[in-house]
Amino acid sequence: MGLADEIKAAIVQGLDPTSLEVINESHKHAGHAGDDGSGESHWQVVIEAPDLADKSRLARHRAVHDALGPEIIGRIHALAITFK
């Protein structure tokens, strides 16, 4: 299972989103700081989840990070999160 699939599975399990996109943006950062050469270092998540609707922006970000857990977060250099 690739990292994209792991990210999707963790977010679906933890937050039950109604809409979720996981986009690998690593190719845009090739050769930059944080590029480990794996092709899986920079990610964007676009999510809509009813449980996040009433939370502050900071609380929503924390909820996504908590859903991903330290093992997945530790393998990501950059994570952009957009909430619908």
Summary of the structure (lengths in Angstrom):
residues: 84
radius of gyration: 12.6
end to end distance: 26.8
largest distance: 38.8
contacts: 231
relative contact order: 0.25
helix: 44%
strand: 23%
